Amino acid sequence: MSEQVTVFIVDDEEEIRESLKMLIESVGLKVEMYDSAQAYLDNFDSTRLGCLILDIRMKGMSGLTLQDTLNKKPLHPPIIIITGHGDVPMAVRAVKAGACDFLEKPFNEQRLLDSIHLAIEKDAKQRGKVLQRAEIQQCVDQLTKREREVMELIVAGMLNKNIAFELNISQSTVETHRARVMEKMQAKTLSDLMRKIISLRQL
């Protein structure tokens, strides 16, 4: 995994960046450093697996503003906040906005490394879910308008005869559409179909 992930460091203090880089590389992880939030944004790539170590107080765009900007994107690396003692209330705000953890300077090196590994695991899981949802959406996109209507009523728990009445079609037609829905959605059972639709709607 170490070759597949990157720990991004965003801090405007060179000494801190270099110190973090040395520590993180000592456990075999790749590091990229940025001296400003804007520099990171300019190079942002949502497809890259890893985590982001972010300082709150920086020249130009603050760490919190960067976090807010990233939260508007469909996918971004989990964030670990590093902060000075006076910034704790802001760090708590960052955690409430989705940051994985916050560490006060000077921070415990092992705790930081533990947080990084947890953040990387979280990133891998959330990317897996995004990929799964994309695959489900591809299946949904293959459905005709009528098949989608039938699927919605199936998921709502309606029986074939009730679906036929609701859509003003024959029950045999409903059964045909139902079979096509199950095939296109790659669902073996009704519970499998419902699980996929629920997963898709959790976006």
C-alpha positions as CSV (number, residue, x, y, z in Angstrom):
1,M,0.0,0.0,0.0
2,S,2.8,2.4,0.8
3,E,3.6,2.7,-3.0
4,Q,0.0,3.5,-3.8
5,V,-0.7,6.2,-1.3
6,T,0.5,9.8,-0.8
7,V,0.6,11.8,2.4
8,F,0.0,15.5,1.4
9,I,1.4,18.1,3.8
10,V,0.1,21.6,3.6
11,D,1.9,24.0,5.9
12,D,3.5,27.4,5.3
13,E,6.4,26.7,7.7
14,E,9.2,25.0,5.9
15,E,10.7,23.6,9.1
16,I,7.5,21.8,10.0
17,R,7.0,20.5,6.5
18,E,10.5,19.0,6.4
19,S,10.1,17.5,9.9
20,L,6.9,15.9,8.9
21,K,8.3,14.6,5.7
22,M,11.3,13.0,7.4
23,L,9.0,11.3,9.9
24,I,6.5,10.0,7.4
25,E,9.0,8.8,4.9
26,S,10.7,6.8,7.7
27,V,7.7,4.4,7.7
28,G,7.9,4.0,3.9
29,L,5.1,6.4,2.8
30,K,5.3,8.8,-0.1
31,V,5.1,12.5,0.8
32,E,4.2,15.6,-1.2
33,M,4.6,19.1,0.4
34,Y,2.8,22.4,-0.3
35,D,3.5,25.7,1.3
36,S,0.0,27.0,0.8
37,A,-3.6,25.9,0.5
38,Q,-3.8,27.3,-3.0
39,A,-0.7,25.4,-4.1
40,Y,-2.4,22.2,-3.0
41,L,-5.6,23.1,-4.7
42,D,-3.8,23.9,-7.9
43,N,-2.4,20.3,-8.0
44,F,-5.5,18.6,-6.5
45,D,-6.3,15.2,-8.0
46,S,-9.3,13.4,-6.5
47,T,-8.2,10.0,-7.9
48,R,-5.1,9.9,-5.7
49,L,-5.3,7.7,-2.6
50,G,-3.9,9.0,0.7
51,C,-4.5,11.6,3.4
52,L,-3.9,15.3,3.9
53,I,-2.1,16.9,6.9
54,L,-3.3,20.4,7.1
55,D,-2.3,23.4,9.2
56,I,-5.1,25.8,10.2
57,R,-3.3,29.1,10.3
58,M,-1.5,29.9,7.0
59,K,-0.8,32.9,4.9
60,G,-3.5,33.4,2.2
61,M,-6.2,30.7,2.3
62,S,-6.6,29.2,5.8
63,G,-6.7,25.5,6.4
64,L,-10.4,25.7,7.3
65,T,-11.2,27.4,4.0
66,L,-9.3,24.7,2.2
67,Q,-11.3,22.1,4.0
68,D,-14.6,23.8,3.1
69,T,-13.5,23.9,-0.5
70,L,-12.6,20.2,-0.5
71,N,-15.8,19.3,1.2
72,K,-17.7,20.6,-1.9
73,K,-15.9,18.0,-4.1
74,P,-17.2,14.5,-4.5
75,L,-14.1,12.9,-3.2
76,H,-11.0,14.1,-1.4
77,P,-8.3,12.7,1.0
78,P,-9.2,12.5,4.7
79,I,-7.8,15.4,6.6
80,I,-5.7,15.5,9.8
81,I,-5.4,19.0,11.3
82,I,-2.2,20.2,13.1
83,T,-2.6,23.3,15.2
84,G,-1.2,25.5,17.8
85,H,-2.7,25.7,21.3
86,G,-4.7,28.8,20.6
87,D,-6.4,27.2,17.6
88,V,-8.1,24.3,19.4
89,P,-11.7,25.7,19.0
90,M,-11.0,26.0,15.3
91,A,-9.6,22.5,15.2
92,V,-12.7,21.2,16.9
93,R,-14.8,22.9,14.2
94,A,-12.6,21.2,11.6
95,V,-13.3,17.8,13.1
96,K,-17.1,18.5,13.1
97,A,-16.7,19.4,9.4
98,G,-15.2,15.9,8.8
99,A,-11.5,16.0,9.7
100,C,-10.2,12.7,11.0
101,D,-8.2,14.1,13.8
102,F,-6.4,17.1,15.1
103,L,-3.0,17.3,16.8
104,E,-1.6,20.1,18.8
105,K,2.0,21.2,18.2
106,P,4.3,19.8,19.3
107,F,2.6,16.5,18.6
108,N,3.4,13.0,19.5
109,E,5.0,11.3,16.5
110,Q,3.5,7.9,17.0
111,R,0.0,9.3,17.4
112,L,0.5,11.2,14.1
113,L,1.6,8.0,12.4
114,D,-1.3,6.1,13.8
115,S,-3.7,8.9,12.6
116,I,-2.2,8.8,9.1
117,H,-2.7,5.0,8.8
118,L,-6.3,5.3,10.0
119,A,-6.9,8.1,7.5
120,I,-5.4,6.1,4.7
121,E,-7.7,3.1,5.6
122,K,-10.7,5.4,5.6
123,D,-9.8,6.8,2.2
124,A,-9.5,3.3,0.7
125,K,-12.9,2.4,2.1
126,Q,-14.7,5.5,1.0
127,R,-13.2,5.2,-2.5
128,G,-14.4,1.6,-2.6
129,K,-17.9,2.8,-1.8
130,V,-17.7,5.5,-4.5
131,L,-16.6,2.9,-7.1
132,Q,-19.4,0.5,-6.0
133,R,-22.0,3.3,-6.3
134,A,-20.7,4.2,-9.8
135,E,-21.1,0.6,-10.9
136,I,-24.7,0.5,-9.6
137,Q,-25.4,3.8,-11.3
138,Q,-24.2,2.3,-14.6
139,C,-26.7,-0.5,-14.2
140,V,-29.5,2.0,-13.5
141,D,-28.6,4.0,-16.6
142,Q,-29.3,0.9,-18.7
143,L,-32.9,0.7,-17.6
144,T,-35.7,2.1,-19.8
145,K,-38.1,4.7,-18.3
146,R,-40.7,2.0,-17.8
147,E,-38.2,-0.4,-16.1
148,R,-37.2,2.4,-13.8
149,E,-40.9,3.0,-12.9
150,V,-41.3,-0.7,-12.2
151,M,-38.1,-0.8,-10.1
152,E,-39.2,2.1,-8.0
153,L,-42.5,0.4,-7.1
154,I,-40.7,-2.9,-6.5
155,V,-38.3,-1.2,-4.1
156,A,-41.4,0.5,-2.4
157,G,-42.6,-3.0,-1.6
158,M,-45.5,-3.2,-4.1
159,L,-46.7,-6.6,-5.4
160,N,-46.8,-7.2,-9.2
161,K,-50.6,-6.9,-9.4
162,N,-50.5,-3.6,-7.6
163,I,-47.7,-2.3,-9.8
164,A,-49.8,-3.4,-12.8
165,F,-52.8,-1.4,-11.5
166,E,-50.6,1.6,-10.7
167,L,-49.0,1.8,-14.1
168,N,-52.1,0.6,-16.0
169,I,-50.4,-2.4,-17.6
170,S,-50.9,-6.1,-17.4
171,Q,-49.4,-8.2,-14.7
172,S,-47.5,-10.3,-17.2
173,T,-45.9,-7.1,-18.6
174,V,-44.9,-6.2,-15.0
175,E,-43.3,-9.6,-14.6
176,T,-41.3,-9.1,-17.9
177,H,-40.1,-5.7,-16.8
178,R,-39.3,-7.0,-13.3
179,A,-37.1,-9.8,-14.8
180,R,-35.3,-7.3,-17.0
181,V,-34.7,-5.0,-14.0
182,M,-33.2,-7.8,-12.0
183,E,-31.0,-8.8,-14.9
184,K,-29.8,-5.3,-15.7
185,M,-29.2,-4.5,-12.1
186,Q,-27.3,-7.7,-11.6
187,A,-29.5,-8.5,-8.6
188,K,-30.2,-12.1,-7.7
189,T,-32.8,-11.4,-5.1
190,L,-35.2,-8.6,-4.1
191,S,-33.1,-7.8,-1.0
192,D,-30.0,-7.6,-3.2
193,L,-31.8,-5.1,-5.5
194,M,-33.0,-3.0,-2.5
195,R,-29.5,-3.0,-1.0
196,K,-28.1,-1.6,-4.2
197,I,-30.7,1.1,-4.5
198,I,-30.3,2.1,-0.9
199,S,-26.5,2.3,-1.3
200,L,-26.9,4.5,-4.4
201,R,-29.2,6.9,-2.5
202,Q,-26.7,7.3,0.4
203,L,-24.6,9.7,-1.9
